[in-house]
């Protein structure tokens, strides 16, 4: 894997997810991600990347995709935070890739979140999907953008948590703004009700 040289901006946590229609293309995308990036959920990866590294990785991933059917997304959580609903409260479970276990404290103006889930039982999966879809816009399967204040996102996670087992995953990433969520590639139509970046491979 060849990365472009990183720019002057320091590395920060980037979260990448994919929804690939063809198993062969999905395998190629996952193979490109596996060497350097730890999968946090199925098809969701976290990595500390500089801008040059990210763009090099996106170029490689875009070469594997057919954007008439496939989806790639990348987002940058505020302070690299990953959140979960645990023990009746919103909990910070990781910051910049490092595990944490402490109450989540967010700025009061946070109003954009990406919620993603990986649920094994089909009935529970449908229940979680229905709860999240009612409040957000689909980025791709099992990944949604929610334009809600923190307390309402916490309530969504709490409702979803009732359907989960220990092996299931349900996470939320706070965003500084909708511009911190990129739709990657050149799909024919936007899948979000916000103006997202479309990074083009050249």
N, CA, C and O of each residue as an XYZ file, in Angstrom:
808
protein
N       0.843     -1.190      0.000
C       0.000      0.000      0.000
C       0.877      1.237      0.000
O       1.796      1.356      0.810
N       0.592      2.163     -0.914
C       1.393      3.373     -1.039
C       0.544      4.549     -0.582
O      -0.564      4.758     -1.077
N       1.070      5.310      0.360
C       0.374      6.485      0.849
C       1.063      7.738      0.314
O       2.279      7.748      0.122
N       0.289      8.784      0.076
C       0.881     10.081     -0.191
C       1.539     10.587      1.080
O       1.191     10.160      2.182
N       2.483     11.491      0.925
C       3.143     12.061      2.093
C       2.145     12.876      2.892
O       1.365     13.644      2.327
N       2.167     12.713      4.192
C       1.271     13.458      5.063
C       1.638     14.933      5.048
O       2.814     15.288      4.970
N       0.630     15.785      5.122
C       0.871     17.211      5.165
C       1.254     17.663      6.556
O       1.622     16.860      7.414
N       1.160     18.979      6.763
C       1.574     19.532      8.044
C       0.521     19.313      9.126
O       0.832     19.393     10.314
N      -0.714     19.040      8.732
C      -1.755     18.828      9.727
C      -1.486     17.535     10.474
O      -1.226     16.512      9.840
N      -1.538     17.544     11.801
C      -1.256     16.322     12.552
C      -2.314     15.259     12.302
O      -3.445     15.558     11.917
N      -1.922     14.010     12.529
C      -2.858     12.908     12.352
C      -4.028     13.054     13.322
O      -3.860     13.521     14.449
N      -5.193     12.655     12.877
C      -6.379     12.649     13.733
C      -7.188     11.404     13.399
O      -6.971     10.759     12.373
N      -8.121     11.081     14.281
C      -8.894      9.868     14.082
C      -9.849     10.044     12.906
O     -10.650     10.979     12.870
N      -9.749      9.136     11.956
C     -10.707      9.039     10.860
C     -11.418      7.701     10.988
O     -10.794      6.682     11.285
N     -12.712      7.710     10.765
C     -13.508      6.485     10.772
C     -14.000      6.259      9.351
O     -14.607      7.145      8.749
N     -13.737      5.076      8.818
C     -14.127      4.738      7.455
C     -15.109      3.579      7.488
O     -14.967      2.658      8.293
N     -16.104      3.624      6.615
C     -17.055      2.524      6.507
C     -17.372      2.286      5.043
O     -17.250      3.183      4.208
N     -17.776      1.074      4.751
C     -18.085      0.737      3.369
C     -19.314     -0.148      3.294
O     -19.645     -0.871      4.234
N     -19.982     -0.071      2.154
C     -21.136     -0.904      1.841
C     -20.975     -1.275      0.373
O     -21.320     -0.495     -0.515
N     -20.450     -2.466      0.125
C     -20.055     -2.884     -1.217
C     -20.999     -3.979     -1.700
O     -21.217     -4.973     -1.008
N     -21.553     -3.789     -2.887
C     -22.559     -4.717     -3.389
C     -21.968     -6.057     -3.816
O     -22.617     -7.091     -3.664
N     -20.767     -6.053     -4.339
C     -20.151     -7.270     -4.886
C     -19.197     -7.882     -3.862
O     -18.317     -7.176     -3.369
N     -19.334     -9.172     -3.520
C     -18.425     -9.789     -2.540
C     -16.956     -9.680     -2.938
O     -16.100     -9.508     -2.071
N     -16.654     -9.775     -4.208
C     -15.253     -9.676     -4.639
C     -14.703     -8.286     -4.385
O     -13.578     -8.145     -3.905
N     -15.483     -7.249     -4.701
C     -15.025     -5.883     -4.433
C     -14.952     -5.626     -2.929
O     -14.043     -4.940     -2.462
N     -15.900     -6.170     -2.171
C     -15.864     -6.010     -0.713
C     -14.599     -6.628     -0.137
O     -13.995     -6.072      0.780
N     -14.198     -7.774     -0.672
C     -12.976     -8.421     -0.210
C     -11.761     -7.542     -0.494
O     -10.865     -7.424      0.341
N     -11.735     -6.928     -1.669
C     -10.600     -6.066     -2.031
C     -10.527     -4.844     -1.117
O      -9.439     -4.438     -0.709
N     -11.680     -4.259     -0.796
C     -11.698     -3.100      0.098
C     -11.226     -3.500      1.492
O     -10.403     -2.812      2.095
N     -11.747     -4.611      2.001
C     -11.351     -5.046      3.340
C      -9.868     -5.415      3.378
O      -9.188     -5.145      4.368
N      -9.371     -6.021      2.322
C      -7.949     -6.361      2.256
C      -7.088     -5.098      2.287
O      -6.025     -5.089      2.906
N      -7.537     -4.041      1.627
C      -6.792     -2.780      1.650
C      -6.785     -2.152      3.035
O      -5.819     -1.486      3.407
N      -7.848     -2.355      3.801
C      -7.947     -1.758      5.129
C      -7.280     -2.593      6.213
O      -6.741     -2.040      7.171
N      -7.307     -3.905      6.079
C      -6.875     -4.796      7.155
C      -5.444     -4.583      7.660
O      -5.235     -4.633      8.872
N      -4.446     -4.349      6.794
C      -3.068     -4.291      7.313
C      -2.825     -3.195      8.346
O      -2.030     -3.387      9.266
N      -3.488     -2.059      8.215
C      -3.156     -0.920      9.064
C      -4.299     -0.463      9.964
O      -4.078      0.365     10.848
N      -5.483     -0.964      9.774
C      -6.631     -0.392     10.467
C      -7.431     -1.487     11.150
O      -7.821     -2.475     10.527
N      -7.662     -1.300     12.408
C      -8.386     -2.295     13.194
C      -9.883     -2.124     13.004
O     -10.408     -1.026     13.191
N     -10.575     -3.187     12.638
C     -12.022     -3.121     12.453
C     -12.724     -3.022     13.799
O     -12.541     -3.884     14.659
N     -13.512     -1.995     13.987
C     -14.249     -1.809     15.224
C     -15.634     -2.445     15.143
O     -16.165     -2.917     16.147
N     -16.198     -2.454     13.981
C     -17.421     -3.185     13.698
C     -17.237     -3.752     12.300
O     -16.311     -3.366     11.587
N     -18.098     -4.648     11.915
C     -18.002     -5.146     10.552
C     -18.182     -3.984      9.585
O     -19.176     -3.262      9.658
N     -17.240     -3.803      8.696
C     -17.207     -2.761      7.662
C     -16.974     -1.357      8.221
O     -17.136     -0.382      7.488
N     -16.602     -1.225      9.493
C     -16.262      0.074     10.076
C     -14.857      0.001     10.661
O     -14.553     -0.890     11.455
N     -14.005      0.941     10.266
C     -12.606      0.947     10.686
C     -12.248      2.306     11.265
O     -12.771      3.333     10.832
N     -11.351      2.307     12.248
C     -10.810      3.536     12.822
C      -9.310      3.576     12.586
O      -8.643      2.543     12.640
N      -8.770      4.777     12.322
C      -7.332      4.898     12.129
C      -6.905      6.338     12.386
O      -7.640      7.274     12.073
N      -5.722      6.511     12.955
C      -5.116      7.821     13.105
C      -4.361      8.120     11.810
O      -3.382      7.444     11.495
N      -4.811      9.128     11.059
C      -4.268      9.398      9.736
C      -4.038     10.888      9.540
O      -4.841     11.713      9.977
N      -2.938     11.224      8.882
C      -2.744     12.563      8.365
C      -3.505     12.721      7.060
O      -3.958     11.732      6.484
N      -3.651     13.955      6.589
C      -4.424     14.177      5.370
C      -3.852     13.442      4.171
O      -4.602     12.873      3.378
N      -2.528     13.446      4.031
C      -1.921     12.763      2.892
C      -2.159     11.267      2.951
O      -2.456     10.640      1.934
N      -2.030     10.700      4.131
C      -2.290      9.277      4.287
C      -3.729      8.936      3.950
O      -4.000      7.941      3.278
N      -4.666      9.782      4.428
C      -6.075      9.519      4.169
C      -6.372      9.559      2.674
O      -7.057      8.681      2.149
N      -5.862     10.569      1.998
C      -6.150     10.675      0.571
C      -5.508      9.539     -0.216
O      -6.077      9.077     -1.205
N      -4.334      9.083      0.207
C      -3.749      7.921     -0.444
C      -4.594      6.679     -0.252
O      -4.771      5.889     -1.179
N      -5.118      6.507      0.955
C      -5.971      5.360      1.235
C      -7.274      5.446      0.451
O      -7.729      4.449     -0.109
N      -7.878      6.631      0.407
C      -9.118      6.782     -0.346
C      -8.916      6.488     -1.825
O      -9.782      5.892     -2.466
N      -7.777      6.901     -2.369
C      -7.501      6.606     -3.779
C      -7.454      5.105     -4.016
O      -7.976      4.612     -5.015
N      -6.828      4.379     -3.096
C      -6.764      2.931     -3.239
C      -8.140      2.289     -3.105
O      -8.477      1.385     -3.870
N      -8.931      2.745     -2.149
C     -10.255      2.182     -1.960
C     -11.166      2.495     -3.141
O     -11.927      1.637     -3.588
N     -11.088      3.729     -3.648
C     -11.942      4.102     -4.779
C     -11.640      3.260     -6.008
O     -12.533      2.987     -6.811
N     -10.386      2.849     -6.158
C     -10.024      2.006     -7.291
C     -10.676      0.632     -7.202
O     -10.778     -0.070     -8.208
N     -11.118      0.243     -6.011
C     -11.755     -1.068     -5.816
C     -13.265     -1.016     -6.013
O     -13.910     -2.064     -6.061
N     -13.841      0.175     -6.129
C     -15.292      0.318     -6.031
C     -15.941      0.657     -7.367
O     -15.308      1.199     -8.273
N     -17.201      0.325     -7.459
C     -18.078      0.780     -8.538
C     -19.157      1.632     -7.877
O     -20.068      1.102     -7.241
N     -19.053      2.962     -8.029
C     -19.894      3.834     -7.231
C     -21.339      3.923     -7.710
O     -22.151      4.611     -7.092
N     -21.668      3.240     -8.800
C     -23.076      3.118     -9.144
C     -23.804      2.192     -8.178
O     -25.028      2.243     -8.063
N     -23.030      1.331     -7.472
C     -23.638      0.377     -6.533
C     -23.013      0.419     -5.152
O     -23.662      0.018     -4.186
N     -21.776      0.890     -5.015
C     -21.033      0.826     -3.761
C     -21.057      2.172     -3.040
O     -21.315      3.215     -3.640
N     -20.780      2.118     -1.733
C     -20.721      3.326     -0.918
C     -19.491      3.286     -0.010
O     -19.163      2.257      0.580
N     -18.835      4.420      0.081
C     -17.767      4.631      1.057
C     -18.073      5.922      1.808
O     -18.592      6.879      1.233
N     -17.746      5.937      3.089
C     -17.920      7.150      3.879
C     -16.748      7.279      4.837
O     -16.156      6.285      5.256
N     -16.424      8.520      5.176
C     -15.390      8.782      6.178
C     -15.847      9.960      7.018
O     -16.455     10.900      6.506
N     -15.551      9.907      8.319
C     -15.903     11.023      9.194
C     -14.838     11.191     10.273
O     -14.050     10.287     10.550
N     -14.844     12.379     10.870
C     -13.849     12.751     11.878
C     -14.579     13.098     13.170
O     -15.144     14.187     13.270
N     -14.586     12.222     14.149
C     -15.270     12.531     15.412
C     -14.585     13.657     16.175
O     -13.367     13.818     16.106
N     -15.367     14.419     16.890
C     -14.829     15.465     17.763
C     -13.870     14.831     18.772
O     -14.244     13.903     19.490
N     -12.645     15.329     18.825
C     -11.630     14.829     19.759
C     -11.433     13.313     19.647
O     -11.002     12.677     20.609
N     -11.743     12.734     18.492
C     -11.560     11.301     18.297
C     -12.426     10.439     19.190
O     -12.032      9.323     19.531
N     -13.611     10.931     19.585
C     -14.433     10.237     20.574
C     -15.348      9.190     19.950
O     -15.931      9.401     18.886
N     -15.458      8.052     20.642
C     -16.455      7.032     20.350
C     -17.306      6.843     21.589
O     -16.772      6.718     22.691
N     -18.635      6.819     21.427
C     -19.571      6.782     22.551
C     -20.433      5.532     22.494
O     -20.724      5.009     21.418
N     -20.837      5.060     23.672
C     -21.790      3.968     23.794
C     -22.759      4.277     24.930
O     -22.493      5.124     25.784
N     -23.892      3.572     24.921
C     -24.819      3.638     26.049
C     -24.504      2.472     26.965
O     -24.705      1.316     26.593
N     -24.011      2.768     28.168
C     -23.614      1.728     29.115
C     -24.115      2.090     30.511
O     -23.975      3.226     30.963
N     -24.699      1.101     31.179
C     -25.116      1.264     32.572
C     -25.981      2.507     32.769
O     -25.836      3.239     33.748
N     -26.882      2.725     31.816
C     -27.851      3.803     31.953
C     -27.338      5.189     31.673
O     -27.972      6.167     32.069
N     -26.199      5.310     30.994
C     -25.699      6.643     30.674
C     -24.839      6.596     29.414
O     -24.349      5.539     29.018
N     -24.666      7.757     28.798
C     -23.804      7.885     27.641
C     -22.356      7.871     28.110
O     -21.963      8.666     28.964
N     -21.562      6.958     27.543
C     -20.214      6.696     28.039
C     -19.186      6.876     26.931
O     -19.391      6.421     25.806
N     -18.086      7.536     27.250
C     -16.939      7.618     26.350
C     -16.158      6.317     26.459
O     -15.612      6.009     27.518
N     -16.099      5.545     25.363
C     -15.420      4.250     25.393
C     -14.086      4.255     24.657
O     -13.314      3.303     24.768
N     -13.807      5.330     23.898
C     -12.498      5.443     23.247
C     -12.281      6.886     22.831
O     -13.218      7.605     22.481
N     -11.020      7.288     22.878
C     -10.621      8.607     22.391
C      -9.367      8.436     21.560
O      -8.350      7.950     22.056
N      -9.435      8.833     20.293
C      -8.300      8.720     19.376
C      -7.723      7.311     19.356
O      -6.508      7.120     19.303
N      -8.619      6.329     19.401
C      -8.199      4.934     19.315
C      -7.792      4.302     20.616
O      -7.517      3.102     20.652
N      -7.742      5.067     21.694
C      -7.342      4.537     22.992
C      -8.581      4.249     23.839
O      -9.455      5.107     23.961
N      -8.667      3.051     24.427
C      -9.859      2.705     25.223
C     -10.030      3.629     26.429
O      -9.060      4.009     27.085
N     -11.283      3.978     26.703
C     -11.645      4.765     27.876
C     -12.912      4.165     28.472
O     -13.626      3.411     27.811
N     -13.180      4.509     29.720
C     -14.438      4.158     30.363
C     -14.781      5.272     31.332
O     -14.419      5.223     32.507
N     -15.490      6.285     30.825
C     -15.839      7.424     31.654
C     -17.094      8.082     31.100
O     -17.403      7.925     29.919
N     -17.819      8.812     31.931
C     -19.016      9.497     31.426
C     -18.658     10.437     30.283
O     -17.634     11.120     30.326
N     -19.509     10.467     29.260
C     -19.264     11.337     28.114
C     -19.598     12.778     28.468
O     -20.690     13.070     28.956
N     -18.657     13.670     28.221
C     -18.872     15.102     28.425
C     -18.647     15.775     27.077
O     -17.525     15.798     26.571
N     -19.719     16.328     26.492
C     -19.655     16.927     25.174
C     -19.978     18.408     25.248
O     -20.680     18.861     26.152
N     -19.461     19.150     24.296
C     -19.803     20.564     24.195
C     -21.306     20.705     23.972
O     -21.905     19.864     23.302
N     -21.919     21.738     24.514
C     -23.380     21.862     24.416
C     -23.896     22.059     23.001
O     -25.072     21.808     22.735
N     -23.026     22.511     22.074
C     -23.494     22.769     20.710
C     -23.328     21.574     19.778
O     -23.547     21.709     18.574
N     -22.946     20.406     20.299
C     -22.832     19.225     19.454
C     -24.236     18.809     19.003
O     -25.117     18.570     19.829
N     -24.430     18.728     17.692
C     -25.742     18.369     17.178
C     -25.702     17.465     15.974
O     -26.720     17.252     15.316
N     -24.516     16.924     15.677
C     -24.353     15.997     14.567
C     -23.657     14.738     15.067
O     -22.627     14.813     15.736
N     -24.215     13.597     14.743
C     -23.647     12.329     15.176
C     -23.739     11.316     14.035
O     -24.656     11.355     13.215
N     -22.770     10.418     14.010
C     -22.884      9.219     13.183
C     -23.100      8.047     14.124
O     -22.320      7.844     15.054
N     -24.152      7.275     13.889
C     -24.456      6.083     14.671
C     -24.293      4.872     13.766
O     -24.813      4.848     12.651
N     -23.573      3.871     14.246
C     -23.413      2.648     13.467
C     -23.559      1.447     14.384
O     -23.259      1.514     15.576
N     -24.024      0.351     13.807
C     -24.342     -0.825     14.614
C     -24.037     -2.090     13.851
O     -23.997     -2.112     12.621
N     -23.823     -3.148     14.621
C     -23.562     -4.484     14.094
C     -24.288     -5.449     15.032
O     -23.811     -5.727     16.132
N     -25.433     -5.954     14.599
C     -26.326     -6.747     15.445
C     -26.540     -8.095     14.768
O     -26.871     -8.153     13.583
N     -26.352     -9.177     15.518
C     -26.358    -10.514     14.915
C     -27.766    -11.080     14.727
O     -28.049    -11.677     13.688
N     -28.643    -10.908     15.698
C     -29.980    -11.491     15.606
C     -30.838    -10.689     14.623
O     -30.938     -9.470     14.765
N     -31.461    -11.338     13.628
C     -32.219    -10.598     12.613
C     -33.354     -9.758     13.185
O     -33.574     -8.632     12.738
N     -34.079    -10.290     14.167
C     -35.179     -9.521     14.756
C     -34.657     -8.307     15.508
O     -35.230     -7.222     15.405
N     -33.574     -8.476     16.263
C     -32.973     -7.352     16.978
C     -32.406     -6.330     16.003
O     -32.496     -5.124     16.232
N     -31.820     -6.820     14.917
C     -31.279     -5.920     13.895
C     -32.382     -5.045     13.313
O     -32.194     -3.840     13.145
N     -33.529     -5.640     13.007
C     -34.640     -4.858     12.473
C     -35.132     -3.837     13.491
O     -35.456     -2.705     13.132
N     -35.187     -4.232     14.750
C     -35.651     -3.312     15.783
C     -34.722     -2.116     15.920
O     -35.175     -0.973     15.985
N     -33.416     -2.382     15.963
C     -32.429     -1.300     16.075
C     -32.489     -0.410     14.834
O     -32.477      0.816     14.945
N     -32.553     -1.022     13.664
C     -32.616     -0.245     12.427
C     -33.835      0.663     12.401
O     -33.744      1.806     11.954
N     -34.966      0.174     12.870
C     -36.181      0.983     12.880
C     -36.046      2.187     13.803
O     -36.481      3.288     13.464
N     -35.440      1.972     14.977
C     -35.269      3.078     15.923
C     -34.351      4.147     15.331
O     -34.674      5.335     15.360
N     -33.201      3.721     14.792
C     -32.223      4.687     14.280
C     -32.743      5.368     13.016
O     -32.593      6.579     12.858
N     -33.353      4.593     12.116
C     -33.837      5.160     10.854
C     -34.933      6.196     11.080
O     -35.067      7.136     10.296
N     -35.716      6.034     12.146
C     -36.779      6.992     12.430
C     -36.236      8.359     12.817
O     -36.948      9.360     12.732
N     -34.966      8.405     13.247
C     -34.387      9.655     13.742
C     -33.296     10.219     12.839
O     -32.895     11.369     13.015
N     -32.806      9.436     11.875
C     -31.654      9.877     11.113
C     -31.776      9.601      9.632
O     -32.804      9.120      9.154
N     -30.708      9.915      8.908
C     -30.614      9.694      7.470
C     -29.559      8.630      7.206
O     -28.471      8.670      7.779
N     -29.883      7.687      6.344
C     -28.963      6.588      6.078
C     -27.744      7.079      5.288
O     -27.885      7.743      4.261
N     -26.561      6.747      5.777
C     -25.325      6.933      5.038
C     -25.072      5.691      4.191
O     -24.777      5.787      2.999
N     -25.188      4.548      4.810
C     -25.163      3.236      4.166
C     -25.752      2.260      5.164
O     -26.126      2.654      6.269
N     -25.841      1.001      4.792
C     -26.461      0.042      5.706
C     -25.759      0.050      7.057
O     -24.535     -0.053      7.135
N     -26.541      0.172      8.108
C     -26.060      0.148      9.499
C     -25.251      1.372      9.891
O     -24.607      1.370     10.940
N     -25.267      2.411      9.077
C     -24.572      3.667      9.388
C     -25.530      4.816      9.088
O     -26.014      4.949      7.964
N     -25.803      5.650     10.104
C     -26.766      6.737      9.965
C     -26.192      8.040     10.502
O     -25.406      8.056     11.450
N     -26.609      9.135      9.867
C     -26.301     10.475     10.358
C     -27.511     10.995     11.109
O     -28.625     10.970     10.587
N     -27.300     11.473     12.346
C     -28.368     12.014     13.171
C     -28.090     13.483     13.469
O     -27.049     13.827     14.029
N     -29.016     14.330     13.095
C     -28.912     15.760     13.388
C     -29.786     16.043     14.601
O     -30.902     16.549     14.486
N     -29.243     15.699     15.774
C     -29.992     15.789     17.025
C     -29.067     16.269     18.138
O     -27.855     16.073     18.052
N     -29.614     16.893     19.181
C     -28.794     17.228     20.349
C     -28.390     15.968     21.105
O     -28.973     14.897     20.931
N     -27.389     16.127     21.937
C     -26.809     14.973     22.628
C     -27.841     14.190     23.424
O     -27.841     12.960     23.381
N     -28.714     14.865     24.145
C     -29.667     14.151     24.998
C     -30.602     13.270     24.167
O     -30.994     12.191     24.611
N     -30.957     13.724     22.971
C     -31.852     12.925     22.132
C     -31.114     11.742     21.508
O     -31.689     10.664     21.356
N     -29.850     11.936     21.148
C     -29.055     10.806     20.660
C     -28.886      9.771     21.763
O     -28.975      8.570     21.505
N     -28.645     10.223     22.990
C     -28.546      9.289     24.115
C     -29.830      8.495     24.271
O     -29.785      7.299     24.561
N     -30.973      9.139     24.082
C     -32.249      8.437     24.194
C     -32.408      7.400     23.088
O     -32.953      6.323     23.326
N     -31.937      7.715     21.879
C     -31.969      6.750     20.777
C     -31.119      5.532     21.121
O     -31.558      4.396     20.937
N     -29.921      5.759     21.614
C     -29.037      4.646     21.970
C     -29.641      3.809     23.093
O     -29.527      2.583     23.089
N     -30.284      4.473     24.056
C     -30.899      3.741     25.163
C     -32.014      2.831     24.654
O     -32.137      1.698     25.119
N     -32.827      3.301     23.710
C     -33.893      2.465     23.160
C     -33.316      1.290     22.383
O     -33.842      0.179     22.446
N     -32.240      1.536     21.654
C     -31.606      0.457     20.891
C     -30.955     -0.579     21.809
O     -30.983     -1.775     21.519
N     -30.370     -0.117     22.913
C     -29.614     -1.005     23.802
C     -30.472     -2.127     24.363
O     -29.944     -3.181     24.721
N     -31.772     -1.928     24.447
C     -32.663     -2.968     24.970
C     -32.655     -4.225     24.101
O     -33.003     -5.309     24.570
N     -32.258     -4.081     22.842
C     -32.311     -5.204     21.905
C     -30.960     -5.900     21.727
O     -30.872     -6.875     20.980
N     -29.913     -5.425     22.394
C     -28.564     -5.894     22.123
C     -28.131     -6.996     23.082
O     -28.592     -7.066     24.221
N     -27.239     -7.851     22.600
C     -26.536     -8.810     23.435
C     -25.100     -8.337     23.621
O     -24.703     -7.313     23.064
N     -24.328     -9.075     24.398
C     -22.941     -8.676     24.660
C     -22.100     -8.674     23.392
O     -21.127     -7.926     23.303
N     -22.452     -9.488     22.419
C     -21.656     -9.579     21.201
C     -22.032     -8.525     20.163
O     -21.339     -8.386     19.155
N     -23.104     -7.789     20.387
C     -23.526     -6.770     19.437
C     -22.775     -5.467     19.684
O     -22.200     -5.254     20.751
N     -22.793     -4.603     18.673
C     -22.110     -3.316     18.761
C     -23.052     -2.203     18.331
O     -23.782     -2.328     17.348
N     -23.022     -1.109     19.091
C     -23.793      0.086     18.771
C     -22.998      1.280     19.270
O     -22.830      1.460     20.476
N     -22.509      2.093     18.347
C     -21.654      3.210     18.717
C     -22.143      4.499     18.102
O     -22.819      4.495     17.073
N     -21.799      5.600     18.738
C     -22.087      6.932     18.212
C     -20.799      7.745     18.203
O     -19.998      7.680     19.136
N     -20.620      8.499     17.148
C     -19.459      9.381     17.007
C     -19.962     10.821     16.895
O     -20.704     11.130     15.962
N     -19.586     11.706     17.812
C     -19.997     13.107     17.693
C     -19.178     13.825     16.627
O     -17.970     13.615     16.517
N     -19.840     14.671     15.844
C     -19.163     15.442     14.810
C     -19.220     16.922     15.150
O     -20.179     17.398     15.757
N     -18.181     17.640     14.749
C     -18.192     19.077     14.949
C     -19.221     19.767     14.076
O     -19.738     20.824     14.439
N     -19.523     19.177     12.923
C     -20.510     19.718     11.992
C     -20.750     18.716     10.891
O     -20.034     17.721     10.789
N     -21.757     18.965     10.058
C     -22.067     18.024      8.984
C     -20.925     17.915      7.981
O     -20.807     16.903      7.290
N     -20.074     18.951      7.890
C     -18.939     18.903      6.983
C     -17.870     17.916      7.388
O     -16.961     17.640      6.605
N     -17.956     17.368      8.609
C     -17.000     16.359      9.051
C     -17.409     14.957      8.631
O     -16.751     13.983      8.996
N     -18.480     14.848      7.874
C     -18.902     13.572      7.298
C     -18.788     13.682      5.787
O     -19.424     14.538      5.173
N     -17.979     12.816      5.187
C     -17.787     12.822      3.742
C     -18.453     11.610      3.116
O     -18.313     10.484      3.593
N     -19.166     11.859      2.060
C     -19.601     10.799      1.166
C     -18.506     10.676      0.119
O     -18.197     11.656     -0.559
N     -17.918      9.511     -0.028
C     -16.731      9.345     -0.854
C     -17.129      8.807     -2.218
O     -17.996      7.941     -2.332
N     -16.477      9.336     -3.257
C     -16.752      8.868     -4.603
C     -17.714      9.797     -5.309
O     -17.853     10.961     -4.936
N     -18.372      9.287     -6.321
C     -19.237     10.109     -7.151
C     -20.578      9.424     -7.387
O     -20.916      9.130     -8.534
N     -21.348      9.163     -6.338
C     -22.669      8.561     -6.546
C     -23.567      9.504     -7.336
O     -23.350     10.716     -7.349
N     -24.570      8.945     -7.990
C     -25.424      9.743     -8.857
C     -26.241     10.760     -8.077
O     -26.462     11.873     -8.555
N     -26.690     10.396     -6.888
C     -27.484     11.306     -6.077
C     -26.982     11.280     -4.645
O     -26.397     10.291     -4.204
N     -27.209     12.363     -3.924
C     -26.813     12.420     -2.529
C     -27.705     11.494     -1.711
O     -28.908     11.393     -1.956
N     -27.106     10.826     -0.744
C     -27.891      9.967      0.132
C     -28.138     10.635      1.470
O     -28.702     10.028      2.380
N     -27.714     11.895      1.592
C     -27.900     12.624      2.844
C     -28.573     13.960      2.575
O     -28.377     14.550      1.513
N     -29.366     14.442      3.526
C     -30.014     15.735      3.349
C     -29.114     16.893      3.749
O     -29.597     17.927      4.212
N     -27.816     16.727      3.573
C     -26.843     17.763      3.906
C     -25.829     17.830      2.781
O     -25.722     16.896      1.986
N     -25.094     18.907      2.704
C     -24.077     19.071      1.657
C     -22.790     18.392      2.113
O     -22.024     18.969      2.885
N     -22.554     17.197      1.650
C     -21.348     16.483      2.037
C     -20.296     16.610      0.947
O     -20.619     16.847     -0.217
N     -19.056     16.454      1.324
C     -17.961     16.460      0.367
C     -18.006     15.206     -0.492
O     -18.395     14.133     -0.031
N     -17.606     15.356     -1.734
C     -17.453     14.204     -2.605
C     -16.013     14.181     -3.079
O     -15.631     14.921     -3.986
N     -15.236     13.341     -2.468
C     -13.816     13.245     -2.822
C     -13.687     12.403     -4.067
O     -14.189     11.280     -4.112
N     -13.031     12.919     -5.067
C     -12.956     12.240     -6.362
C     -11.552     11.681     -6.581
O     -10.551     12.371     -6.385
N     -11.502     10.418     -6.990
C     -10.235      9.806     -7.348
C      -9.834     10.279     -8.733
O     -10.672     10.340     -9.632
N      -8.547     10.619     -8.920
C      -8.071     11.106    -10.227
C      -7.019     10.157    -10.776
O      -6.491     10.384    -11.865
